[in-house]
């Protein structure tokens, strides 16, 4: 048709074409109007009847769609509850697996090579099963390769990025996308088991494991959860009644009736059921239902009660693919069709009366249109000539149209718009020239390196500063992918991602490294901005800034700050710990030495004081030895005395030593266990007995100190043919996760507050770690707070040694304070024993409180005349206890005593409300004089 018209109008003037076209169009229009006029009444009826019919079917279809969707929503709501239970289960499973992997990584990342650590994590998760053995974990890399698949071990190492479900949905790609964007999340897909044709929905949950760019996942079939819920839903659907005229039906994909308004059809397979027109209605019902948005079917109802007539039925079907169900609702339509047919026959007869009148009117109209058309073309031709001359010259010249020569309002408006176009073009050209000059100057003279590329990162334009920084000229980058010049292999993926983000309209800022033309790498900050036209990116504007000097300065500054902070922390830790740990035993030694020199004390008391002096001397000696050993280790001056030693003999000696030690410190209820994995003959290795015993002693002593209930077990076993592993396990207070990484550092203790319950310098574990390294091994720890701690020491098993150990051992005026009650507040039994012994001859009544809470309680119940208050105690320290006691009774004299000698500590004690201050070690005579002084003042 287009070709025919082209030939007819070829080389014809526009006036002739317009005339011919208008006459032809007018003639055709008249004919069409005539036919329309003749048939309008018929069409009016047809339209009305069709509209009524359409409205009926539309309303019925809408109703049926609504009722069917209501059923599907009901099913989906019931199913979602099941899916939510399943999703919660697999989510919790994956979180458990992720925690296992994270703990293994954190515990062994500094001890094992990456490959060994990866294998350790995979082995730990491979054997885990749950949900009757059907549940398992899998691990994939973010590039799609399989790290662990317990179900299909043969697939491990392969890349399964292209894996799709039965509907073509990418499985691995979706899981990777979820792990990258959300760190964790769910994926839904459908799967066909190897031994079945049926399709089953599955749900998987994945969580990103950042250290190795893995994600850990778990997947489960929904099928096992849904049988009961399906039965429950079908029973409810069968009993539903939206309306007596509406039929409800649910079929499986194989044609089995699962639910129906007629209950006698439920359970039957109706796949081959036909209506009287031989239409396979169940098959078409399922076919329409499986369309994307469902569908309608019309048929004669074969299930009607009255078989003497066939009733037409309209039914809407929609599938619930996850369960392979088709759900539908339907209604009978025959009565409407009969009513419309009667009305149509009545109206059609009356329409034919208008045919003759319509023909006469159409003929007269055709003649009138012919005359009007010829007149309009003649007037229009002059206006067209004006526009023809304008467009012949407008391309090269900026001429304007004289609108006064135009006749029609539309032509005048077109002339005005054409003139405005010419004027706007002149203004735009001028402004464009100015802005182009501005841009060129700013671009070339900018102090920043600037590059303009297309969306594929191919170079379009660079400025002078870009050449100064990177060395590349405009010729080097023209049409070349800039990232291929500036980014090495390690940065190409980063550059690709940045380019993709910017080309999609995002503004990016990043600090990274880029390569110059001479091969040198420099630190740069990059800001990328898309150049948009009509909302679409046509190019990328990138600014590069050389920040190499700034990065170097920041690095030096950070290192200097870290060193200064660490130095300050170590200095404070050393002074605080050493002051307390040295002065406490010195207080015992000097105090009891004064007492033991008194000729009037009983021999039994003298023996007890001597034993306490000995214990304190040993504690002080051990501290000094630890400091000396640590100094030797740090300066690499310690020498090992390697020889044949018996491990069993050393462990037996340690058992005897610490069995007596735990009883001595009132922990006889603790169970001490020993484990020897080898015979006496095989337990002989080459090592340094003294250092090995020192290492194990530190660990056992710590275990007993931090265990109040339960047991302490130590021993060894062969880890392999070349390694023997010693262990010390306890059921004590454990170590918090936040503190476990610092326990081997100098002077570090996880509780450094004034209320800490356990003393110590923080040297023992540091020395143990250094000794383990000197002996050619390593030390590790596992701990759970409030459950216990296990230390492991791995040493070379070189067959045989001996051991040795040593220890060392460590005055008043008469006062009569009869009737006075003196409260001693101290958590250390040795301190209490010293104070009690010093006060024995004064005839004062002695009361002992082990912490600040007990002291406050005693003061509320008993009239106390004097308080000796230790500052550093568990539960409640001396500062807080003093404040609360003074609030109750400001007249009670309180003498504070501590091992810290710094002025700020003394001031802090006095500010808390103490009347006097004594520094440990305290001489008995000084103590008695201070007490007497306070009694005198009060």
PERAHU-V625944 format. One record per residue. RES is the residue in three letters. BURIAL is 1 if it has 24 or more other C-alpha atoms within 12 Angstrom, else 0. D_CENTER is the distance of its C-alpha to the mean C-alpha in Angstrom with 2 decimals. Layout:
res burial d_center
RES BURIAL D_CENTER
RES BURIAL D_CENTER
This chain:
res burial d_center
UNK 0 64.83
UNK 0 63.32
UNK 0 65.65
UNK 0 68.71
UNK 0 68.10
UNK 0 67.52
UNK 0 70.91
UNK 0 72.68
UNK 0 71.49
UNK 0 71.62
UNK 0 73.67
UNK 0 74.52
UNK 0 74.50
UNK 0 71.90
UNK 1 74.67
UNK 0 76.01
UNK 0 72.58
UNK 1 71.80
UNK 1 75.14
UNK 0 74.88
UNK 1 71.25
UNK 1 72.02
UNK 1 75.13
UNK 0 73.37
UNK 0 70.44
UNK 1 72.83
UNK 1 74.81
UNK 0 71.78
UNK 0 70.46
UNK 1 73.82
UNK 0 73.93
UNK 0 70.39
UNK 0 71.23
UNK 1 74.35
UNK 0 72.53
UNK 0 69.91
UNK 1 72.71
UNK 1 74.42
UNK 1 71.35
UNK 1 69.59
UNK 1 70.87
UNK 1 69.90
UNK 0 66.49
UNK 0 66.20
UNK 1 66.78
UNK 0 64.47
UNK 0 61.77
UNK 0 62.32
UNK 1 62.43
UNK 0 59.43
UNK 0 57.60
UNK 0 58.54
UNK 1 57.55
UNK 0 54.31
UNK 0 53.50
UNK 1 54.27
UNK 1 52.09
UNK 0 49.39
UNK 0 49.41
UNK 1 49.57
UNK 1 46.81
UNK 1 44.64
UNK 1 45.46
UNK 1 44.82
UNK 1 41.49
UNK 0 40.51
UNK 1 41.62
UNK 1 39.95
UNK 1 36.65
UNK 0 36.98
UNK 1 37.33
UNK 1 34.31
UNK 0 32.21
UNK 1 33.53
UNK 1 32.62
UNK 1 29.12
UNK 0 28.57
UNK 1 29.89
UNK 1 27.90
UNK 0 24.61
UNK 0 25.03
UNK 1 25.37
UNK 1 22.41
UNK 0 20.22
UNK 0 21.44
UNK 1 20.76
UNK 1 17.19
UNK 0 16.46
UNK 1 18.19
UNK 1 16.41
UNK 1 12.90
UNK 1 14.12
UNK 1 15.70
UNK 1 12.77
UNK 1 10.84
UNK 1 14.23
UNK 1 14.56
UNK 1 11.27
UNK 0 12.55
UNK 1 15.91
UNK 1 14.86
UNK 1 13.02
UNK 0 16.15
UNK 1 18.49
UNK 1 17.00
UNK 0 17.16
UNK 1 20.62
UNK 1 22.15
UNK 0 20.69
UNK 0 23.75
UNK 0 26.17
UNK 0 25.75
UNK 0 25.85
UNK 0 22.81
UNK 0 24.66
UNK 0 25.64
UNK 1 22.20
UNK 1 20.80
UNK 0 23.74
UNK 1 23.17
UNK 1 19.62
UNK 1 21.04
UNK 0 24.09
UNK 1 22.22
UNK 1 20.37
UNK 1 23.24
UNK 0 25.55
UNK 1 23.25
UNK 0 24.71
UNK 0 24.44
UNK 0 25.86
UNK 0 29.39
UNK 0 28.39
UNK 0 26.97
UNK 1 23.29
UNK 1 21.76
UNK 1 18.71
UNK 1 18.63
UNK 1 16.98
UNK 1 17.25
UNK 1 16.99
UNK 1 15.50
UNK 1 19.22
UNK 1 20.00
UNK 1 21.84
UNK 1 21.83
UNK 1 20.96
UNK 1 21.72
UNK 1 23.39
UNK 1 25.39
UNK 0 27.10
UNK 0 28.31
UNK 0 28.43
UNK 0 30.71
UNK 0 27.96
UNK 0 25.96
UNK 0 26.15
UNK 0 26.89
UNK 0 24.96
UNK 1 24.31
UNK 0 22.79
UNK 0 25.78
UNK 0 25.38
UNK 0 26.05
UNK 1 26.82
UNK 0 30.36
UNK 0 29.95
UNK 0 28.80
UNK 0 25.13
UNK 0 23.05
UNK 1 20.82
UNK 1 19.15
UNK 1 18.80
UNK 1 17.00
UNK 1 14.53
UNK 1 13.97
UNK 1 13.71
UNK 1 11.02
UNK 1 8.91
UNK 0 9.78
UNK 0 9.57
UNK 0 6.76
UNK 1 4.55
UNK 1 6.33
UNK 1 9.65
UNK 1 13.40
UNK 1 16.40
UNK 1 20.04
UNK 1 23.06
UNK 1 26.57
UNK 1 28.13
UNK 0 31.68
UNK 0 32.41
UNK 0 34.74
UNK 0 37.66
UNK 0 37.44
UNK 0 37.96
UNK 0 35.87
UNK 1 32.49
UNK 1 29.64
UNK 1 26.36
UNK 1 23.22
UNK 1 19.61
UNK 1 16.82
UNK 1 13.17
UNK 1 11.02
UNK 1 7.82
UNK 1 7.51
UNK 1 9.47
UNK 0 9.75
UNK 0 13.10
UNK 1 15.04
UNK 0 13.39
UNK 1 13.37
UNK 1 11.65
UNK 1 12.80
UNK 1 14.25
UNK 1 16.81
UNK 1 19.35
UNK 1 22.15
UNK 1 25.27
UNK 1 25.61
UNK 1 29.36
UNK 0 29.67
UNK 1 28.25
UNK 1 30.38
UNK 0 34.06
UNK 0 34.73
UNK 1 33.05
UNK 1 35.14
UNK 0 38.30
UNK 0 37.56
UNK 1 36.89
UNK 1 40.08
UNK 0 42.23
UNK 0 41.06
UNK 1 41.66
UNK 1 45.15
UNK 0 46.09
UNK 1 44.82
UNK 0 47.55
UNK 0 46.67
UNK 0 50.34
UNK 0 53.41
UNK 0 53.79
UNK 1 50.27
UNK 1 49.56
UNK 1 46.11
UNK 1 45.24
UNK 1 42.34
UNK 1 42.86
UNK 1 40.86
UNK 1 40.75
UNK 1 43.73
UNK 1 45.93
UNK 1 45.80
UNK 1 46.27
UNK 1 43.55
UNK 1 44.59
UNK 1 47.60
UNK 1 49.74
UNK 1 52.49
UNK 0 51.38
UNK 0 54.01
UNK 0 51.98
UNK 1 48.80
UNK 0 48.16
UNK 0 50.52
UNK 0 49.66
UNK 1 51.08
UNK 0 49.99
UNK 0 53.61
UNK 1 54.73
UNK 0 56.83
UNK 1 58.39
UNK 0 62.07
UNK 0 61.15
UNK 0 59.74
UNK 0 56.21
UNK 1 53.51
UNK 1 51.80
UNK 1 49.02
UNK 1 48.07
UNK 1 48.03
UNK 1 46.08
UNK 1 43.31
UNK 1 43.53
UNK 1 43.22
UNK 1 40.45
UNK 1 38.28
UNK 0 38.61
UNK 0 35.49
UNK 0 36.66
UNK 1 39.14
UNK 1 42.89
UNK 1 46.33
UNK 1 49.29
UNK 1 52.90
UNK 1 55.32
UNK 1 58.23
UNK 1 57.09
UNK 1 58.30
UNK 1 57.15
UNK 0 59.40
UNK 0 61.85
UNK 0 64.86
UNK 0 65.50
UNK 0 68.56
UNK 0 66.54
UNK 0 63.33
UNK 1 60.79
UNK 1 58.30
UNK 1 54.72
UNK 1 51.60
UNK 1 48.26
UNK 1 44.65
UNK 1 42.23
UNK 1 38.48
UNK 1 36.36
UNK 1 33.39
UNK 1 32.30
UNK 1 29.68
UNK 1 32.64
UNK 1 35.35
UNK 1 37.26
UNK 1 39.38
UNK 1 40.00
UNK 1 42.97
UNK 1 45.47
UNK 1 48.99
UNK 1 52.25
UNK 1 55.97
UNK 1 57.40
UNK 0 61.12
UNK 0 62.75
UNK 1 61.24
UNK 0 62.52
UNK 0 66.08
UNK 0 66.21
UNK 1 65.11
UNK 0 67.71
UNK 0 70.58
UNK 0 69.77
UNK 1 69.44
UNK 0 72.94
UNK 0 74.46
UNK 0 72.97
UNK 0 73.65
UNK 0 77.42
UNK 0 77.56
UNK 1 75.73
UNK 0 78.47
UNK 0 80.89
UNK 0 79.04
UNK 0 79.21
UNK 0 82.67
UNK 0 82.01
UNK 1 78.76
UNK 0 80.57
UNK 0 83.15
UNK 0 80.58
UNK 1 78.53
UNK 0 81.63
UNK 0 82.54
UNK 0 78.97
UNK 1 78.97
UNK 0 82.12
UNK 0 80.78
UNK 1 77.48
UNK 1 79.49
UNK 0 81.44
UNK 0 78.43
UNK 1 76.40
UNK 0 79.17
UNK 0 79.50
UNK 0 75.75
UNK 1 75.51
UNK 0 78.45
UNK 0 76.87
UNK 1 73.43
UNK 1 74.91
UNK 0 75.84
UNK 1 72.29
UNK 1 70.84
UNK 0 73.26
UNK 1 71.95
UNK 1 68.33
UNK 0 69.48
UNK 0 71.13
UNK 1 68.08
UNK 0 65.57
UNK 0 68.03
UNK 0 67.85
UNK 0 64.38
UNK 0 62.56
UNK 0 64.63
UNK 0 66.10
UNK 0 64.80
UNK 0 67.56
UNK 1 67.50
UNK 1 68.89
UNK 0 71.82
UNK 0 70.52
UNK 0 74.00
UNK 0 75.24
UNK 1 72.72
UNK 0 73.81
UNK 0 70.81
UNK 0 68.19
UNK 0 65.44
UNK 1 67.14
UNK 0 67.44
UNK 0 63.73
UNK 1 62.91
UNK 1 65.23
UNK 0 63.55
UNK 0 60.07
UNK 1 61.43
UNK 1 62.87
UNK 0 59.61
UNK 0 57.82
UNK 1 60.31
UNK 0 59.99
UNK 0 56.16
UNK 0 56.17
UNK 0 58.45
UNK 0 56.25
UNK 0 53.01
UNK 0 54.63
UNK 0 55.71
UNK 0 52.32
UNK 0 50.54
UNK 0 52.89
UNK 0 52.08
UNK 0 48.29
UNK 0 48.50
UNK 0 50.45
UNK 0 47.95
UNK 0 45.00
UNK 0 46.83
UNK 0 47.77
UNK 0 44.30
UNK 1 42.67
UNK 0 45.12
UNK 0 45.53
UNK 0 41.90
UNK 0 40.94
UNK 1 37.56
UNK 1 37.26
UNK 1 36.76
UNK 1 36.40
UNK 1 36.62
UNK 1 35.47
UNK 1 35.27
UNK 1 32.06
UNK 1 32.35
UNK 1 32.46
UNK 1 36.21
UNK 1 38.19
UNK 1 40.40
UNK 1 41.30
UNK 1 40.66
UNK 1 42.33
UNK 1 44.38
UNK 1 41.66
UNK 1 39.44
UNK 1 42.39
UNK 1 42.91
UNK 1 39.36
UNK 1 38.70
UNK 1 42.32
UNK 1 42.00
UNK 1 44.67
UNK 1 44.70
UNK 0 46.42
UNK 0 43.70
UNK 1 40.88
UNK 0 42.87
UNK 0 41.19
UNK 0 39.05
UNK 1 35.22
UNK 1 34.55
UNK 1 31.28
UNK 1 33.41
UNK 1 35.51
UNK 1 32.96
UNK 1 29.92
UNK 1 30.33
UNK 0 28.62
UNK 0 25.52
UNK 0 25.09
UNK 0 26.27
UNK 0 22.97
UNK 0 21.66
UNK 1 24.95
UNK 1 24.79
UNK 0 21.41
UNK 1 22.74
UNK 1 25.93
UNK 1 24.30
UNK 1 22.30
UNK 1 25.50
UNK 1 27.72
UNK 1 25.68
UNK 1 26.53
UNK 0 23.66
UNK 1 24.63
UNK 1 22.94
UNK 0 23.33
UNK 0 22.43
UNK 1 24.03
UNK 1 24.72
UNK 1 27.78
UNK 1 30.51
UNK 1 33.75
UNK 1 37.22
UNK 1 40.23
UNK 0 41.63
UNK 0 38.53
UNK 0 37.28
UNK 0 33.56
UNK 1 32.84
UNK 1 29.91
UNK 1 29.60
UNK 1 27.75
UNK 1 27.56
UNK 1 27.58
UNK 1 27.81
UNK 1 29.17
UNK 1 30.30
UNK 1 33.98
UNK 0 34.21
UNK 0 37.33
UNK 0 37.33
UNK 0 33.54
UNK 0 33.26
UNK 1 32.37
UNK 0 35.48
UNK 1 34.61
UNK 1 32.26
UNK 1 33.32
UNK 1 31.73
UNK 1 32.56
UNK 1 32.33
UNK 1 32.91
UNK 1 33.85
UNK 0 31.88
UNK 0 32.90
UNK 0 35.03
UNK 0 32.43
UNK 0 29.80
UNK 0 32.46
UNK 0 33.37
UNK 0 29.82
UNK 0 29.44
UNK 0 32.76
UNK 0 31.94
UNK 0 28.65
UNK 0 30.42
UNK 0 33.34
UNK 0 31.29
UNK 0 29.39
UNK 0 32.74
UNK 0 34.41
UNK 0 31.76
UNK 0 31.74
UNK 0 35.54
UNK 0 35.83
UNK 0 33.51
UNK 0 35.45
UNK 0 38.74
UNK 0 37.92
UNK 1 36.59
UNK 1 39.76
UNK 0 42.19
UNK 1 40.73
UNK 1 40.40
UNK 1 43.71
UNK 1 45.63
UNK 1 44.53
UNK 1 44.82
UNK 1 48.24
UNK 1 49.85
UNK 1 49.01
UNK 1 51.07
UNK 1 53.64
UNK 1 54.16
UNK 1 54.95
UNK 1 57.26
UNK 1 59.24
UNK 1 59.41
UNK 1 60.60
UNK 1 62.91
UNK 1 64.67
UNK 1 64.98
UNK 1 66.18
UNK 0 68.96
UNK 1 70.46
UNK 0 73.57
UNK 0 73.45
UNK 0 70.22
UNK 0 70.42
UNK 0 69.99
UNK 0 67.16
UNK 1 65.23
UNK 0 66.05
UNK 0 64.52
UNK 0 61.33
UNK 1 61.05
UNK 1 61.69
UNK 1 58.91
UNK 1 56.48
UNK 1 57.65
UNK 1 57.08
UNK 1 53.51
UNK 1 52.71
UNK 1 54.44
UNK 1 52.40
UNK 1 49.16
UNK 1 50.31
UNK 1 51.45
UNK 1 48.15
UNK 1 46.35
UNK 0 48.83
UNK 1 48.51
UNK 1 44.71
UNK 1 45.06
UNK 0 47.73
UNK 1 45.79
UNK 1 42.66
UNK 0 44.88
UNK 0 46.50
UNK 1 43.23
UNK 0 41.75
UNK 0 45.01
UNK 0 45.26
UNK 0 48.70
UNK 0 48.10
UNK 0 49.97
UNK 0 49.30
UNK 0 52.26
UNK 0 51.30
UNK 0 53.63
UNK 1 53.79
UNK 1 52.17
UNK 1 51.75
UNK 1 48.21
UNK 1 49.59
UNK 1 52.12
UNK 1 49.54
UNK 1 47.29
UNK 0 50.37
UNK 0 51.39
UNK 1 47.94
UNK 1 48.03
UNK 0 51.46
UNK 0 50.44
UNK 1 47.30
UNK 1 48.86
UNK 0 51.47
UNK 0 48.89
UNK 1 46.77
UNK 0 49.97
UNK 0 51.13
UNK 0 48.05
UNK 0 48.35
UNK 1 45.66
UNK 0 48.11
UNK 0 46.06
UNK 1 43.30
UNK 1 43.61
UNK 1 43.87
UNK 1 43.34
UNK 1 44.14
UNK 1 43.36
UNK 1 45.44
UNK 0 44.57
UNK 0 47.71
UNK 0 51.44
UNK 0 53.25
UNK 0 54.49
UNK 1 51.11
UNK 1 49.46
UNK 1 51.38
UNK 1 49.34
UNK 1 49.86
UNK 1 48.04
UNK 1 48.74
UNK 1 49.48
UNK 1 49.39
UNK 1 45.99
UNK 1 44.51
UNK 1 45.94
UNK 1 44.71
UNK 1 41.13
UNK 1 41.18
UNK 1 43.03
UNK 1 40.31
UNK 1 37.69
UNK 1 40.02
UNK 1 41.16
UNK 1 37.59
UNK 1 36.82
UNK 1 39.96
UNK 1 39.31
UNK 1 35.83
UNK 1 36.80
UNK 1 38.74
UNK 1 38.75
UNK 1 38.53
UNK 1 39.24
UNK 1 38.98
UNK 1 39.27
UNK 1 39.95
UNK 1 41.24
UNK 1 40.45
UNK 1 40.16
UNK 1 40.39
UNK 0 37.02
UNK 0 38.95
UNK 0 42.45
UNK 0 41.79
UNK 0 39.45
UNK 1 40.08
UNK 1 37.29
UNK 1 38.21
UNK 1 36.10
UNK 1 36.28
UNK 1 34.43
UNK 1 34.63
UNK 1 33.56
UNK 1 33.26
UNK 1 30.85
UNK 1 28.16
UNK 1 26.07
UNK 0 22.92
UNK 0 19.83
UNK 0 19.98
UNK 0 23.60
UNK 1 23.71
UNK 0 23.13
UNK 0 26.13
UNK 1 28.65
UNK 1 30.61
UNK 1 31.09
UNK 1 34.47
UNK 1 35.26
UNK 1 31.71
UNK 1 31.45
UNK 1 28.42
UNK 1 30.72
UNK 0 32.77
UNK 0 33.86
UNK 1 37.46
UNK 1 36.83
UNK 0 35.63
UNK 1 37.35
UNK 1 37.77
UNK 1 39.68
UNK 1 39.50
UNK 1 39.27
UNK 1 36.03
UNK 1 38.12
UNK 1 38.26
UNK 1 34.93
UNK 1 35.29
UNK 1 38.76
UNK 1 37.59
UNK 1 34.99
UNK 1 37.64
UNK 1 40.23
UNK 1 38.00
UNK 1 37.59
UNK 1 41.36
UNK 1 42.15
UNK 1 40.18
UNK 1 37.14
UNK 1 33.79
UNK 1 32.30
UNK 1 28.95
UNK 1 27.63
UNK 1 25.60
UNK 1 25.35
UNK 0 24.05
UNK 0 24.94
UNK 0 28.03
UNK 0 28.52
UNK 1 29.83
UNK 1 29.56
UNK 1 30.69
UNK 1 31.87
UNK 1 32.77
UNK 1 35.27
UNK 1 35.95
UNK 1 39.39
UNK 1 41.65
UNK 1 43.94
UNK 1 47.23
UNK 1 50.22
UNK 1 51.34
UNK 1 52.15
UNK 1 53.63
UNK 1 52.62
UNK 0 54.11
UNK 0 53.22
UNK 0 55.06
UNK 0 55.06
UNK 0 57.22
UNK 0 58.61
UNK 1 58.55
UNK 1 67.31
UNK 1 68.43
UNK 0 71.08
UNK 0 72.09
UNK 0 70.67
UNK 0 71.38
UNK 0 68.69
UNK 0 69.92
UNK 0 68.30
UNK 1 65.24
UNK 1 61.72
UNK 1 59.30
UNK 1 55.56
UNK 1 53.67
UNK 1 49.88
UNK 1 48.23
UNK 1 45.61
UNK 1 47.43
UNK 0 50.29
UNK 1 52.12
UNK 1 52.16
UNK 1 53.49
UNK 1 56.13
UNK 1 57.28
UNK 1 57.61
UNK 1 59.36
UNK 1 61.79
UNK 1 62.50
UNK 1 63.33
UNK 1 65.32
UNK 1 68.71
UNK 1 68.06
UNK 0 68.51
UNK 1 65.35
UNK 1 63.16
UNK 1 59.76
UNK 1 56.53
UNK 1 53.15
UNK 1 49.72
UNK 1 46.67
UNK 1 44.30
UNK 1 44.40
UNK 1 43.84
UNK 1 46.85
UNK 1 48.94
UNK 1 48.40
UNK 0 49.31
UNK 1 52.53
UNK 1 53.56
UNK 0 53.28
UNK 0 55.47
UNK 0 57.93
UNK 0 59.96
UNK 1 58.79
UNK 1 61.06
UNK 1 58.84
UNK 1 55.19
UNK 1 54.03
UNK 1 50.31
UNK 1 47.86
UNK 1 45.03
UNK 1 42.19
UNK 1 41.51
UNK 1 38.74
UNK 1 37.95
UNK 1 39.76
UNK 1 41.05
UNK 1 44.58
UNK 1 43.80
UNK 1 42.49
UNK 1 45.16
UNK 1 47.94
UNK 1 46.87
UNK 1 46.84
UNK 1 50.16
UNK 1 51.85
UNK 0 50.77
UNK 0 52.63
UNK 0 55.65
UNK 0 56.04
UNK 0 59.32
UNK 1 57.81
UNK 1 57.96
UNK 1 54.76
UNK 1 54.78
UNK 1 51.36
UNK 1 50.89
UNK 1 48.10
UNK 1 47.73
UNK 1 46.42
UNK 1 49.23
UNK 0 47.67
UNK 0 49.36
UNK 0 46.22
UNK 1 45.77
UNK 1 49.39
UNK 0 49.01
UNK 1 45.86
UNK 1 47.86
UNK 1 50.81
UNK 0 48.69
UNK 1 47.25
UNK 1 50.87
UNK 1 52.38
UNK 1 56.16
UNK 1 56.23
UNK 1 53.98
UNK 1 54.55
UNK 1 52.74
UNK 1 52.33
UNK 1 54.31
UNK 1 56.78
UNK 1 60.47
UNK 1 62.20
UNK 1 64.90
UNK 1 62.43
UNK 1 60.58
UNK 1 63.87
UNK 1 65.12
UNK 1 61.95
UNK 1 62.22
UNK 1 65.95
UNK 0 65.36
UNK 1 62.97
UNK 1 65.45
UNK 0 68.17
UNK 0 66.21
UNK 0 65.28
